[in-house]
Amino acid sequence: MDFFPVFLNIRDRPCLVAGGGGVAGRKINLLLDAGANVYCVAPELCDNLKAMVDEGNIEYIKRDFVQDDLAGKVLVIAATNNQAVNEKISKLANEKGLPVNVVDNPDLCSFIMPSIVDRSPVQIAVSTGGSSPVLARALRTRLESMIPSAYGRLGTLMREYREKAKQVFSNADERRIFWETILAGPIVEMVMAGQDDKARKSLEQAFEDAQQGNEPETGEVYLVGAGPGDPDLLTFRALRLMQQADVVVYDRLVSKEILDMARRDADRIYVGKERSNHAVPQEDINHLLARLGKEGKRVCRLKGGDPFIFGRGGEEIDTLMQQGVPFQVVPAITAASGASSYAGIPLTHREYSQSVVFATGHLKDGSMNLNWKGLAQPNQTIVFYMGLQGIAVICRELIAHGMPDSTPIALVQKATTPQQKVVTATLGTMPDEVEKSDIKPPTLIIVGNVVKLHERLNWYQR
């Protein structure tokens, strides 16, 4: 190792920063985050540092650095714009055995400042030994996207129970196994979902079960929205849960690219549904999820779009609640938002639409049973899910209830994917357009004057 990685406790301890520019300001911010008492020596200060002085956050010595500035300090950072001064500070600090960092000059440093992922009390420091700070920042960015901010609260929770773990488990290996079990179970997800009180009660129960020799129940169901199609639109939480699930129960609308992002060795159960052809009836899906959860499995119920927007997510968690199976819901970008954004059709626009309404286009006994009068309002955007088969009925009923037959309408097929296709027409002409085109489900329908913006704002496919 070029540098020995170590974390210093500088809380309430005096640290010196020489320099008054923006670079010095960034280093001072890090020291303040660690609770240090910061002394800044410089002839002049940038505006940010002046504000810190005015707010009483740092002590300011208005002059050039002198050797006596090192007296009583525990850490030194040289961030002046004068190389000779920085070299002098490095030499004097090393002679006194003080940790010293010279900005952008690792050869003069006894320590370097890493890129930091801060999830206090959890912290991750990334360093390239000063050879490439840009690479260190890039790695930190990758880690930031993989490690939810809630890990800080999880670390705090585990710290609270360290002593109790020592009391319950006298053997270090038993403690390790216990904590590994906790970290692989639903308590972590409770914290991630903001259910800290529930997590604390469950952790107390886990200790009680361990003392009584009971096996803890670790099953849980994750109701995860897979979004409109583009894998890049998955949320961080969705991806994390997909990669830790033991079983993935997925729909027809979940693409192979998204399914491939789930844990490789997870069991996969297809329950795909399409119009008038359900591979597995909804009630059976509900009970399947409950059964797998009761077996102690971590189950990812992966659904296209958002689980609570025409996704029957409410029905599934209702069964889970009735049967006492732990679960959480991960929302996603719904098809309406994804399709409209990638088609360059804003759902609302001050000049064209002041409201938006979502409706299902599933036919029932040859009719749609919708509030057509409520849908056919001026300055309103209507989005129909699963309505391609009933496009003629949609157009006819909207015209019959007062919408002009010249009202723009768009069909967006396979939205947000490279296969996306957009067909625009009017209520009067769209049924004939569908007959002439080869457009197929999954397709979203957008009705309203906002469709006029498609040609001008179509950024995704030119």
Sequence and secondary structure as in RCSB ss.txt:
>XXXX:A:sequence
MDFFPVFLNIRDRPCLVAGGGGVAGRKINLLLDAGANVYCVAPELCDNLKAMVDEGNIEYIKRDFVQDDLAGKVL
VIAATNNQAVNEKISKLANEKGLPVNVVDNPDLCSFIMPSIVDRSPVQIAVSTGGSSPVLARALRTRLESMIPSA
YGRLGTLMREYREKAKQVFSNADERRIFWETILAGPIVEMVMAGQDDKARKSLEQAFEDAQQGNEPETGEVYLVG
AGPGDPDLLTFRALRLMQQADVVVYDRLVSKEILDMARRDADRIYVGKERSNHAVPQEDINHLLARLGKEGKRVC
RLKGGDPFIFGRGGEEIDTLMQQGVPFQVVPAITAASGASSYAGIPLTHREYSQSVVFATGHLKDGSMNLNWKGL
AQPNQTIVFYMGLQGIAVICRELIAHGMPDSTPIALVQKATTPQQKVVTATLGTMPDEVEKSDIKPPTLIIVGNV
VKLHERLNWYQR
>XXXX:A:secstr
  S       TT EEEEE  SHHHHHHHHHHHHTT EEEEE SS  HHHHHHHHTTSSEEE S   GGGGTT SE
EEE  S HHHHHHHHHHHHHTT  EEETT GGG SS   EEEEETTEEEEE  TTS HHHHHHHHHHHHHHS TT
HHHHHHHHHHTHHHHHHH  SHHHHHHHHHHHHTSHHHHHHHTT HHHHHHHHHHHHHHHHHT      EEEEEE
 BSS GGGS HHHHHHHTT SEEEE TTS HHHHTTS TTSEEEE  EETTEESS HHHHHHHHHHHHHTT EEE
EEESB TTSSS HHHHHHHHHHTT  EEEE    HHHHHHHHTT  S BTTTBSEEEEEE   BTTB    HHHH
S TTEEEEEES GGGHHHHHHHHHHTT  TT EEEEEESTTSTT EEEEEETTTHHHHHHHS   SSEEEEESGG
GGGHHHH  S  
